[in-house]
Structure formats: C-alpha cells, structure tokens
Amino acid sequence: MLKLHYAPNSRAERVLWLLEELELPYELNSMPFHPEALKSDEHRKRHPLGRIPVLEDGDVSIYESGAIIDYVLEKHKNGGLKPSVDSPEYPYYLQWFHFCEGMIAQPMNTIVVHTILLPPERRDETVLGQAQRLASKSLTAIETALDGKEYLVGDFSGVEFMTGHCCTKLSDLGCVTDEMPNLKAYVERIKARPAFQKAISTT
Ligand SMILES: N[C@@H](CCC(=O)N[C@@H](CS)C(=O)NCC(=O)O)C(=O)O
C-alpha cells in the first residue's frame, strides 16, 4: 500500500491529487504544517530536511514531488499520463514538468513569505517585486504555450500535477491577470477536476 506523508496546502497536494486521479489505494499521514511535526526525529528519518511530500511504497521511501510523480506514473500507471520517449511531445513534457520546481516554485515561495508568512514589518517590497516580476514572466511563457490548447502537452498529463498545480497556487495569490486568458481558463479547467478538489480539501 502506498503511504503519503502530507500536509495541507503544500506541494504534497500534487501527489495526493495524482493518487486520486489514478484511483490508487493509499494511506495518508496528514501532518500539521508545523516544525513540531515536520522537523521531528520521526519525520527527518523520512526526509533529512523535514519536508513533504514523502511517499512510501513497500521498501521504497522517496521525496521530491516531481520524482514521486514520475515514479508513480512509471511504476503504477505503466508510463501513463506521459508521452512515450519517441513522441515529438516528450521533450516538451520534460520541459514543462521541470519548469515548475526550476522556474516557478522559488518566486512563488518568496511571494508567500513576503505577503503571508512574515509579519508586515519584516516584509521586503523590493524582494517581493523581484519575485512577482519573475513569476509573471514565467506565467506569460505558460500563457503563450497554452495558445489553442486545453493542457500544456497533448491531453491531460503528468505536467499538470507540477506546473499546473503551481499555476493554481499563483492564481490564488493573484498573479494570474486578465491579460492571461489562456492561463485563467487552464486554472479553471484544473480546479474543476474532482480529484483536484478532493486533494485541496483534504486536511
Ligand atoms: N523540491 C521539493 C520541495 C519540498 C518542500 O520544500 N516542501 C515544503 C512544503 S511545500 C516543506 O516541506 N516545507 C517545510 C519547511 O520548509 O520546513 C519538492 O518538490 O518536494
């Protein structure tokens, strides 16, 4: 049985959404998003930095959301929800899959820190502005890529659990503007999926 170590409103939603979308049986260890749980000795044995998500599958215990998603698709979906290596779409699948942690996650974290987590007197407008500009450039690239398309690479694919999930979070943070109609529709399309709704409402 798969076991997901999870906290609400975090990257662990990506994996929960995937498991729900694939209708795989799983056990959920939902932890509070708090150092007491995440930095405990017990959880540091699963993840040396005390982070989530972590997925256990028998003797396997793996972290990094992208690695987990790729692992589950290969191991439990026989490579489904991703183009085959020979497909012309494959390089773009890899590109958009990695765009999430490579380009969007860092400015998104900074925006969360400087608009929500830090008390107002410690927020830095310069740092926030830089992050917002980088996020906006990345979102504009996605907006262009979505022209005439419902999903980033062919039909609904593994990319959505990564870059698609980031887009929903940046939309919630007010970074998806009226100048990004393709992206707005994409976010709505993702948010309408029952498996996504189940994942984001799980506490
Ligand atoms: N690149 C990692 C990032 C993992 C990560 O930073 N997770 C956050 C939640 S979104 C976390 O556990 N933060 C707790 C902390 O920083 O103490 C991944 O994609 O899994």
The ligand as an SDF file (V2000), in Angstrom:
LIG
                    3D

 20 19  0  0  0  0  0  0  0  0999 V2000
   11.5360   20.4540   -4.1170 N   0  0  0  0  0  0  0  0  0  0  0  0
   10.8150   19.8300   -3.0520 C   0  0  0  0  0  0  0  0  0  0  0  0
   10.3680   20.9060   -2.0460 C   0  0  0  0  0  0  0  0  0  0  0  0
    9.7900   20.2950   -0.7910 C   0  0  0  0  0  0  0  0  0  0  0  0
    9.3340   21.4080    0.1360 C   0  0  0  0  0  0  0  0  0  0  0  0
   10.0390   22.4180    0.3380 O   0  0  0  0  0  0  0  0  0  0  0  0
    8.1460   21.2240    0.7200 N   0  0  0  0  0  0  0  0  0  0  0  0
    7.6270   22.2340    1.6280 C   0  0  0  0  0  0  0  0  0  0  0  0
    6.1050   22.2410    1.5600 C   0  0  0  0  0  0  0  0  0  0  0  0
    5.5170   22.9450    0.0670 S   0  0  0  0  0  0  0  0  0  0  0  0
    8.0080   21.8980    3.0500 C   0  0  0  0  0  0  0  0  0  0  0  0
    8.0090   20.7560    3.4200 O   0  0  0  0  0  0  0  0  0  0  0  0
    8.3270   22.9240    3.8460 N   0  0  0  0  0  0  0  0  0  0  0  0
    8.6090   22.7470    5.2370 C   0  0  0  0  0  0  0  0  0  0  0  0
    9.7920   23.5480    5.6720 C   0  0  0  0  0  0  0  0  0  0  0  0
   10.3970   24.2420    4.8470 O   0  0  0  0  0  0  0  0  0  0  0  0
   10.1120   23.4620    6.8480 O   0  0  0  0  0  0  0  0  0  0  0  0
    9.6120   19.0770   -3.6310 C   0  0  0  0  0  0  0  0  0  0  0  0
    9.1800   19.4180   -4.7340 O   0  0  0  0  0  0  0  0  0  0  0  0
    9.1310   18.1080   -2.9960 O   0  0  0  0  0  0  0  0  0  0  0  0
  1  2  1  0
  2  3  1  0
  2 18  1  0
  3  4  1  0
  4  5  1  0
  5  6  2  0
  5  7  1  0
  7  8  1  0
  8  9  1  0
  8 11  1  0
  9 10  1  0
 11 12  2  0
 11 13  1  0
 13 14  1  0
 14 15  1  0
 15 16  2  0
 15 17  1  0
 18 19  2  0
 18 20  1  0
M  END
$$$$
